[in-house]
Amino acid sequence: MTLPKHTPFTRLSKWIRWPFLLWLSLGLLPLLSNAFGFQILPSPEWAVQARVSAIISGVSMAGFMAWAVALGTNIGPHKTGKAARFAIILFAPILGFPIGSFAVLAGGPMIAAITIGTETEIQYTIANVTARSSRRCRNRIDLMDMPLFSDQLCGFSADFGSTITRGDTIIVTGRGTAWGVFSHSAHRVE
């Protein structure tokens, strides 16, 4: 009789495994929703308040992912060489930090917007307006003092982009809370 093969992750206690999966999901969900066109923008106040927590969460996730990958590469037969395993172990924290920090910066506001959100307006300051379009972001509007991956608006008309410049204030409207909003529309503050 052969014993079931255990991975490092399945050997962890369920009290560690389930919170880790929740934490990982909370970090990946905003990134995936953005890829499908549902952009969550944390409020500038939340971005400032949560900055230290996001750094701690990012460093913790980076360390946990590096540990899990290092442990996983030491178990069982491998078809990869030592250099490839070393590269994978080095890449894990680089991937883990943004996921962990994004869980705090955007994951929390996203869950709040989905569960208890109402029609909300949040003010942002314009950092830059890019008239050209890319496949990922049409008529990009960069926002000032916002975290990475939450620092731009996409998909607004070129006419709207031509009415705003650096330093202008806009109000973004959509479903959300005071922590963040799913952007639906925006208008310039006169």
C-alpha positions as CSV (number, residue, x, y, z in Angstrom):
1,M,0.0,0.0,0.0
2,T,1.4,3.4,-1.0
3,L,1.0,6.4,1.2
4,P,-0.6,9.5,-0.2
5,K,2.0,12.0,-1.4
6,H,2.1,15.1,0.8
7,T,3.1,18.4,-0.5
8,P,4.5,21.1,2.0
9,F,1.2,22.9,1.8
10,T,-1.0,19.9,2.6
11,R,1.2,19.1,5.6
12,L,0.4,22.5,7.1
13,S,-2.3,22.6,9.8
14,K,-5.7,23.7,8.5
15,W,-5.4,26.7,10.9
16,I,-2.5,27.9,8.9
17,R,-3.5,26.7,5.4
18,W,-7.0,28.3,5.3
19,P,-6.0,31.8,6.5
20,F,-3.1,31.7,4.0
21,L,-5.5,30.8,1.1
22,L,-7.8,33.6,2.2
23,W,-4.9,36.0,2.4
24,L,-3.6,34.9,-1.0
25,S,-7.1,35.2,-2.6
26,L,-7.6,38.6,-1.1
27,G,-4.4,39.7,-2.8
28,L,-5.1,38.1,-6.2
29,L,-8.8,38.9,-6.4
30,P,-8.3,42.7,-7.2
31,L,-5.6,41.9,-9.7
32,L,-7.8,39.4,-11.5
33,S,-10.9,41.6,-11.4
34,N,-8.8,44.4,-12.9
35,A,-7.8,42.1,-15.7
36,F,-11.5,41.5,-16.4
37,G,-12.4,45.2,-16.4
38,F,-13.7,45.7,-12.9
39,Q,-11.3,48.2,-11.4
40,I,-11.3,48.8,-7.7
41,L,-9.7,52.1,-6.6
42,P,-8.8,52.4,-2.9
43,S,-9.4,55.9,-1.6
44,P,-6.4,58.1,-1.0
45,E,-7.2,58.2,2.7
46,W,-7.2,54.4,2.9
47,A,-4.0,54.2,0.9
48,V,-2.3,56.4,3.4
49,Q,-3.7,54.7,6.5
50,A,-3.0,51.2,5.2
51,R,0.5,51.8,3.9
52,V,2.4,50.3,7.0
53,S,0.0,47.4,7.2
54,A,0.4,46.7,3.5
55,I,4.2,46.7,3.8
56,I,4.0,44.3,6.8
57,S,1.5,42.1,4.9
58,G,3.7,42.2,1.7
59,V,6.9,41.3,3.6
60,S,5.1,38.5,5.5
61,M,3.6,37.0,2.3
62,A,7.0,37.3,0.6
63,G,8.7,35.4,3.4
64,F,5.9,32.8,3.6
65,M,6.0,32.2,-0.2
66,A,9.8,31.9,-0.1
67,W,9.6,29.4,2.7
68,A,6.9,27.4,1.1
69,V,8.8,27.3,-2.3
70,A,12.1,26.4,-0.6
71,L,10.4,23.6,1.4
72,G,8.7,22.4,-1.7
73,T,11.9,22.2,-3.8
74,N,13.5,20.1,-1.1
75,I,10.8,17.4,-1.3
76,G,10.6,14.7,-3.8
77,P,12.4,14.1,-7.1
78,H,13.0,17.1,-9.3
79,K,13.7,17.4,-13.0
80,T,15.0,20.9,-12.6
81,G,18.6,21.8,-11.8
82,K,19.9,23.6,-8.7
83,A,20.1,26.9,-10.6
84,A,16.5,26.7,-11.7
85,R,15.3,25.9,-8.1
86,F,17.4,28.8,-6.8
87,A,15.8,31.1,-9.3
88,I,12.3,29.9,-8.3
89,I,13.1,30.5,-4.7
90,L,14.4,34.0,-5.4
91,F,11.3,34.8,-7.6
92,A,8.8,33.7,-4.9
93,P,9.3,36.8,-2.6
94,I,9.2,39.1,-5.6
95,L,5.8,37.7,-6.4
96,G,4.7,37.5,-2.8
97,F,5.3,41.1,-1.8
98,P,2.8,42.7,-4.2
99,I,0.2,40.0,-3.5
100,G,0.5,40.5,0.2
101,S,0.4,44.3,0.1
102,F,-2.4,44.3,-2.4
103,A,-4.5,42.2,-0.1
104,V,-4.5,45.1,2.3
105,L,-4.5,48.0,-0.1
106,A,-7.2,46.8,-2.5
107,G,-8.5,43.4,-1.2
108,G,-10.2,44.8,1.9
109,P,-11.8,47.8,0.1
110,M,-12.9,45.4,-2.7
111,I,-14.7,43.0,-0.3
112,A,-16.3,45.9,1.5
113,A,-17.5,47.4,-1.8
114,I,-19.0,44.1,-2.9
115,T,-20.7,43.3,0.4
116,I,-21.8,46.7,1.9
117,G,-21.1,49.1,-0.9
118,T,-23.4,51.8,-2.1
119,E,-23.1,54.6,-4.7
120,T,-20.0,56.4,-3.6
121,E,-18.0,59.4,-4.7
122,I,-14.2,59.7,-3.9
123,Q,-11.9,62.5,-4.9
124,Y,-8.6,61.9,-6.6
125,T,-5.8,64.2,-7.9
126,I,-4.5,63.8,-11.5
127,A,-0.8,63.0,-11.9
128,N,-0.8,62.6,-15.7
129,V,-3.2,62.0,-18.7
130,T,-2.1,59.8,-21.5
131,A,-4.0,60.3,-24.7
132,R,-2.7,57.2,-26.5
133,S,-4.3,53.8,-25.8
134,S,-2.9,50.4,-25.1
135,R,-4.5,47.0,-25.2
136,R,-4.6,46.9,-21.4
137,C,-5.6,50.5,-20.7
138,R,-7.5,52.8,-23.0
139,N,-7.1,56.6,-22.4
140,R,-5.1,56.1,-19.2
141,I,-5.4,58.7,-16.4
142,D,-2.7,58.4,-13.7
143,L,-3.7,59.3,-10.2
144,M,-1.4,61.0,-7.7
145,D,-0.1,59.4,-4.5
146,M,-1.8,56.0,-5.1
147,P,-0.3,52.5,-4.8
148,L,0.9,50.5,-7.7
149,F,-1.8,48.8,-9.8
150,S,-4.4,51.2,-8.2
151,D,-2.9,54.4,-9.6
152,Q,-4.7,54.7,-12.9
153,L,-8.1,55.0,-14.5
154,C,-8.8,53.3,-17.8
155,G,-11.5,53.3,-20.3
156,F,-12.8,56.8,-20.0
157,S,-13.4,58.9,-23.2
158,A,-10.6,60.9,-24.8
159,D,-12.9,63.9,-24.5
160,F,-12.9,63.6,-20.7
161,G,-9.1,63.2,-20.7
162,S,-8.7,66.4,-22.8
163,T,-10.6,68.4,-20.1
164,I,-8.2,67.5,-17.3
165,T,-4.6,68.2,-16.6
166,R,-1.9,67.4,-14.0
167,G,-3.0,68.6,-10.5
168,D,-6.8,68.7,-11.3
169,T,-9.2,67.1,-8.9
170,I,-11.7,64.6,-10.2
171,I,-14.5,62.8,-8.4
172,V,-14.9,59.1,-9.3
173,T,-18.3,57.6,-8.8
174,G,-19.3,53.9,-8.5
175,R,-20.2,51.2,-6.1
176,G,-18.0,51.3,-3.0
177,T,-17.4,52.6,0.5
178,A,-15.1,55.3,2.0
179,W,-12.3,52.8,1.6
180,G,-12.6,52.3,-2.2
181,V,-14.8,52.3,-5.2
182,F,-15.4,50.4,-8.4
183,S,-15.0,53.2,-10.9
184,H,-18.1,53.7,-13.1
185,S,-17.9,57.4,-14.0
186,A,-15.8,60.5,-13.2
187,H,-16.1,64.2,-13.5
188,R,-13.8,67.1,-12.9
189,V,-14.2,69.3,-9.8
190,E,-14.5,72.9,-10.9
